[in-house]
C-alpha cells in the first residue's frame, strides 16, 4: 500500500515553533515507533533555486513550488517538514527558506543563520542546492551560504558528523569530474577563511562534514533527463542510515519519540542566540523524554485493572500467585519503558528507570506487606490448630512444638516465595521473625497452660488423697495421729511427684524448672495438710465437745449409756476429758517434721492434773501457770495452731459447756435409784407369804372356778365335760 505524504510548517516566517503541528505530524507518521531508525534530510540554497521542486521529485513530497509565470519570489517561508514517501527508513524532509531573498533584505541574515544552525543540529543529510554557473566564481550566491553553514557549525559543541550533499543544478556540458575538484577547492577555501575557536584552529573539514557532490540537468530544459537523474539520486536515500549509507555518523541522533521536544528546545536555544551544546542537549532531551515515558508507565500501572483487582483482593486475604501476577505487571511496565527509552542517553535512561522502579515498588509495597501480613496470620492460626491436634492425640509437647514450628515456618517461607516480586529485593525476614516470636509466644502460653493443668491435676489428686483422710485422723486424734499424717503425706506426695515428673518428660524442660515444679507440688501437698490442720484447729471446741460427748455418753461397744447408778461418772468424765485434751494437744501445732515437743505434757499438767489438790505445788512450780504464754517452747509461730493461752481458754470453755452433761448424768443416776425403791424388804415379803397363805389360796380357788366355768361352756357338747369338771373341782376342794 502506497504511503501518503504528510507535511506541516515546522517554524513559521517569524520564528514561531509549531508545537501542535509537529505533535500531530509525529502521530500521523508514527514517528515515535521508529526509535533510531529514521533520517532527517534538509535542504539549503538561494531563493528560487528549485529546492522545493527537487524535494518533491526526490521524496514525493508536496512542498509548495514557485510559479514561474509569476516571476521569482519567496515561495517557502520559515521551515516546512514532510515525510518522504516510500523511503526506508522513515525519512523526514525539511525545506528551509531560501537565502539571499529580497523579502528579508540585505542585512537581515539572522533567520538565515538560525535556520542553518537548526538544520545542521537536527539533520543527518543537508542538501546544498547551487547553480552550476556559480562554481569557481568569487561572488557566487552559494559562498555566503557556505560561510554561514561553517560559521554556525562552530557554535555546536562536539557536533556530529553531518553529510553535506552539494547538488549542482542545471549542469552544463562540463563533466562532473571536472566540476567537483573546483567545488571542493572552493569549499576548502571558505572553511579555511572562516574564523574558528582556538580548539578547532587546525581541525580539518572532514572532522565535521562528509562532503558529497552530485549534478542534475535543467528541470525546465531537460525534464526527462532531470527526472532520471533524480530517480538515481533517490536510490542513495534508501537505507541512508545503514553502515556505508549516505547519512553521517549519527553520534548525536535523538530517538524518534523525542524529536519534537528536541527540535523545539534546539530552536529555543538558537533563538536566544546561545551556543548549542549538543551533548548536553541530548542529555536534556533524554531526561525530559525518559521522565515522560516513566510517568506514562507509572500511570499505566496505577490504572491497570488487574493491578487494581489484585490490590483490592490482597487487602482482605492471601492471594495465590500474588508474586507472579505482580511481577508480570511490573515486567511489562519495565519492558515497555526499556523499549521506548532504549535509544536515549544510557545514563539518563538508567537513572529514570531506577526512579520508575522506586515509585512502582513504593506503590506495590503496601500490597506486598498486606500479603505477608495475611500470610503470617493464617500461618499462625494454622499452627495453633495443628499444635492443638498434635497435643490432643498424645504427642510429646516438645516434639509437637518443634515439628509444628519447623513445618509452619517452612510453609510461611514457601508462601513468601509465592509472594516474592522479582523486581524487588525485599527481605521478609522481619515478618518471619515476628511470626516466629508469635509461635514461640503461643508455645509458651500453651506450655504454661498445660503445666498449670498438670499442676492442677496433681493438686486435685493430692486434695482428694489428703483432705478427707487427714480430717479422719484428726477426728480420732491420738499419739499416732501426726506420724500417720506424715506417712500419708509422704506416700501421696511421692505418688503425685512421680506422676508429674513422668508427665513433664514430654516437655523437655531444663532440670531447674522440673525441680521447681516438683518442689512446688511438694509444698502444695504440705500446705493441704497444714490448711486442713488450721481448719480443724479453728473448730477445736466443737471437736472436743463431740469427742467428750461420744466417750461420755456411749460405752465401749458404742451403745448409749443408761445411768443406773452402777457407773463411775467421775472416772468416765476424766477419761472423756483426757481424750478431749489429747485432741487439743494434737491440734495445738503442726508436726510434719518429726520434732519432739512438750505440748501434751504441758497441757496435761496444767489442765488435767490441776484437779489434784496441791499437784502443782508438789512439782515445785509454785503459782506459775505454764499456759500463760503466747508461744510454745521449740515450736515456731508458723507451726503454731493454738497458743498456750488459746488452749487454756478453749479448755475453760470446753469444761464449762460439758459440765452440764456431767451434771445431767449424775442426776439421772440419782433418779434411777429413787425409782427402784417401791418394793418391801425381803423379810417383809416372807412374813406376808406365811401369814396370808390361806387368803392367797382362797383367791386362787375363786379364780380357778371362774376359769373352769368358762371352759365348761366352751365344751358343753363333750360327754366327759361334767366328769372332768367334777374331778377338777374335787381336786381343788381337797387342796
CORDABEL-V370106 format. One record per pair of residues at least 4 apart in sequence whose C-alpha atoms are under 7 Angstrom apart, sorted by the first residue. I is the first residue (numbers start at 0). J is the second residue. Records with the same first field share a line. If there is no record, write none. Layout:
I->J ; J
This chain:
2->84 ; 85
3->84
4->60 ; 81 ; 82 ; 83 ; 84
5->81 ; 82
6->80 ; 81 ; 82
7->20 ; 79 ; 80 ; 81
8->17 ; 78 ; 79 ; 80
9->16 ; 17 ; 21 ; 78 ; 79 ; 80
10->14 ; 15 ; 16 ; 17 ; 77 ; 78 ; 79
11->15 ; 16 ; 76 ; 77 ; 78
12->76 ; 77
14->77
16->263
17->21
18->22
19->23
20->24
21->25 ; 259
22->26 ; 259
23->27
24->28
25->29 ; 30 ; 31
26->30
30->255 ; 256
31->255 ; 256
33->37 ; 255
34->254 ; 255 ; 256 ; 342
35->254 ; 255 ; 342
36->88
37->88 ; 89 ; 90
38->88 ; 89 ; 90 ; 91 ; 123 ; 240
39->90 ; 91 ; 92 ; 121 ; 122 ; 123 ; 124
40->91 ; 92 ; 93 ; 122 ; 123 ; 124 ; 125
41->92 ; 93 ; 94 ; 118 ; 122 ; 124 ; 125 ; 126
42->50 ; 93 ; 94 ; 95 ; 125 ; 126 ; 127 ; 128
43->95 ; 97 ; 126 ; 127 ; 128
44->48 ; 97 ; 98 ; 127 ; 128 ; 129
45->97 ; 98 ; 99 ; 140
46->73 ; 97 ; 98 ; 99 ; 100
47->71 ; 72 ; 73
48->128
49->53
50->54 ; 128
51->55 ; 62 ; 63 ; 64 ; 94
52->56 ; 64
53->57
54->58 ; 60
55->59 ; 60 ; 61 ; 62
57->229 ; 230 ; 233
58->83 ; 84
59->83 ; 84
60->81 ; 82 ; 83 ; 84
63->74
64->74
65->74
66->70
67->71
73->100
75->96
76->96
77->95 ; 96
78->93 ; 94 ; 95 ; 96
79->93 ; 94 ; 95
80->91 ; 92 ; 93 ; 94
81->91 ; 92 ; 93
82->90 ; 91 ; 92
83->89 ; 90 ; 91 ; 92
86->90 ; 237
87->237 ; 238
88->237 ; 238
98->111
100->104
103->107
108->112
109->113
110->114
111->115
112->116 ; 147 ; 151
113->117 ; 269
114->118
115->119 ; 148
116->120 ; 151 ; 152
117->121 ; 265 ; 266
118->122
123->161 ; 162 ; 246 ; 247 ; 249
124->161 ; 162 ; 163 ; 246
125->162 ; 163 ; 164
126->163 ; 164 ; 165 ; 166
127->163 ; 164 ; 165 ; 166
128->165 ; 166 ; 167
129->141 ; 166 ; 167 ; 168
130->167 ; 168 ; 169
131->167 ; 168 ; 169 ; 170
133->139 ; 140
134->182
135->181 ; 182 ; 185
141->145
142->146
143->147
144->148
145->149
146->150 ; 189 ; 193
147->151
148->152
149->153 ; 190 ; 193
150->193
153->195
154->274 ; 275
155->274 ; 275 ; 276 ; 277
156->275 ; 276 ; 277
157->277 ; 278
158->277
159->207 ; 248 ; 249 ; 250 ; 251
160->206 ; 207 ; 208 ; 209 ; 247 ; 248
161->207 ; 208 ; 209 ; 247
162->208 ; 209 ; 210 ; 246 ; 247
163->208 ; 209 ; 210 ; 211
164->210 ; 211 ; 212
165->211 ; 212 ; 213
166->212 ; 213 ; 214
167->213 ; 214 ; 215
168->214 ; 215 ; 216 ; 217
169->215 ; 216 ; 217
170->214 ; 215 ; 216 ; 217
173->177
174->178
175->179 ; 214
178->182
179->183 ; 212
180->184
181->185
182->186
183->187
184->188
185->189
186->190
187->191
188->192
189->193
190->204
195->199 ; 200
196->200
202->206
204->208
205->209
209->247
215->225 ; 228
216->221 ; 224 ; 225
217->221 ; 222 ; 225
218->222 ; 225
221->225
222->226
223->227
224->228
225->229
226->230
227->231
228->232
229->233
230->234
235->239 ; 245
236->245
238->244
239->244 ; 245 ; 246
240->244 ; 245 ; 246
251->277 ; 278 ; 281
253->257 ; 258 ; 281 ; 343
254->258 ; 342 ; 343
257->261 ; 284 ; 288
258->262
259->263
260->264 ; 284
261->265 ; 284
262->266
263->267
264->268
265->269
266->270
267->271
268->272 ; 273 ; 275
269->273
276->280
277->281
278->282
279->283
280->284
281->285
282->286 ; 344 ; 347
283->287
284->288
285->289 ; 343 ; 344 ; 347
286->290 ; 347
287->291
288->292
289->293 ; 340 ; 348 ; 351
290->294 ; 351
291->295
292->296 ; 336
293->297 ; 336 ; 351 ; 355
294->298
295->299
296->300 ; 332 ; 336
297->301 ; 359
298->302
299->303
300->306
303->307
304->308
305->309
306->310
307->311
308->312
309->313
310->314 ; 366
312->316 ; 318
313->317 ; 318 ; 366 ; 369 ; 370
314->369
316->373
317->370 ; 373 ; 374
320->324 ; 417 ; 418
321->325 ; 417 ; 418
322->326 ; 417 ; 418 ; 419 ; 420
323->327 ; 420
324->328
325->329 ; 420
326->330 ; 420 ; 421 ; 422
327->331
328->332
329->333
330->334
331->335
332->336
333->337
334->338
335->339
336->340
337->341
340->348
343->348
344->348
345->349
346->350
347->351
348->352
349->353
350->354
351->355
352->356
353->357
354->358
355->359
356->360
357->361
358->362
359->363
360->364 ; 423
363->367
364->368
365->369
366->370
367->371
368->372
369->373
370->374
371->375
372->376
373->377
374->378 ; 411 ; 414
375->379 ; 411 ; 434
376->380
377->381
378->382 ; 407 ; 411
379->383 ; 434 ; 438
380->384
381->385
382->386 ; 403 ; 407
383->387
384->388
385->389
386->390 ; 399 ; 400 ; 403
387->391
388->392
389->393 ; 394 ; 399
390->394 ; 395 ; 396 ; 399
394->399
395->399 ; 505 ; 506
396->400 ; 505 ; 506
397->401 ; 505 ; 506 ; 507
398->402
399->403
400->404 ; 442
401->405
402->406
403->407
404->408
405->409
406->410
407->411
408->412
409->413
410->414
411->415
412->416
413->417
414->418
415->419
427->431
428->432
429->433
430->434
431->435
432->436
433->437
434->438
435->439
436->440
437->441
438->442
439->443
440->444
441->445
442->446
443->447
444->448
445->449
446->450
447->451
448->452
449->453
450->454
451->455
452->456
453->457
454->458
455->459
456->460
457->461 ; 495
458->462
459->463
460->464
461->465 ; 491 ; 524
462->466 ; 527
464->491
465->469 ; 528
466->470 ; 527 ; 531
467->471
468->472
469->473 ; 484 ; 528
470->474
471->475
472->476 ; 480
473->480
476->480 ; 581 ; 582 ; 585
477->581 ; 582
479->483
480->484
481->485 ; 590
482->486
483->487
484->488
485->489 ; 591
486->490
487->491
488->492
489->493
490->494
491->495
492->496 ; 521 ; 524
493->497
494->498
495->499
496->500 ; 517 ; 520
497->501
498->502
499->503
500->504
508->512 ; 513
509->513
510->514
511->515
512->516
513->517
514->518
515->519
516->520
517->521
518->522
519->523
520->524
521->525
522->526
523->527
524->528
525->529
526->530
527->531
528->532
529->533 ; 589
530->534
531->535
532->536 ; 586
533->537 ; 640
535->539
536->586 ; 640
538->542
539->543 ; 583
540->544 ; 649 ; 653
541->545
542->546
543->547 ; 579 ; 582
544->548 ; 653 ; 657
545->549
546->550 ; 579
547->551 ; 575 ; 576 ; 579
548->552
549->553
550->575
551->571 ; 572 ; 575
552->559 ; 560
553->557 ; 558 ; 559 ; 560
554->558 ; 559 ; 560
562->566 ; 664 ; 667 ; 668
563->668 ; 671
564->668 ; 669 ; 671 ; 672
567->571
568->572
569->573
570->574
571->575
572->576
573->577
574->578
575->579
576->580
577->581
578->582
579->583
580->584
581->585
582->586
583->587
584->598 ; 599 ; 602
586->640
587->639 ; 640 ; 641 ; 642
588->638 ; 639 ; 640 ; 641
589->638 ; 639 ; 640
590->594
596->633
597->601
598->602
599->603
600->604
601->605 ; 625
602->606
603->607 ; 608
604->608 ; 609
605->609 ; 625
608->614
609->614 ; 615
613->617
614->618
615->619 ; 620 ; 621
616->620 ; 621
626->643 ; 644 ; 647
627->643 ; 644
628->643 ; 644
629->642 ; 643 ; 644
630->642 ; 643
631->642 ; 643
634->638 ; 639
635->639
641->645 ; 646
642->646
643->647
644->648
645->649
646->650
647->651
648->652
649->653
650->654
651->655
652->656
653->657
654->658
657->661
658->662
659->663
660->664
661->665
662->666
663->667
664->668
665->669
666->670
667->671
668->672
669->673
670->674
671->675
672->676
679->683 ; 684
680->684
681->685
682->686
683->687
684->688
685->689
686->690
687->691
688->692
691->695
692->696
693->697
694->698
695->699
696->700
697->701
698->702
699->703
700->704
701->705
702->706
703->707
704->708
705->709
706->710
707->711
708->712
709->713
710->714
711->715 ; 720
714->720
715->720
719->723
720->724
721->725
722->726
723->727
724->728
725->729
726->730
727->731
728->732
729->733
730->734
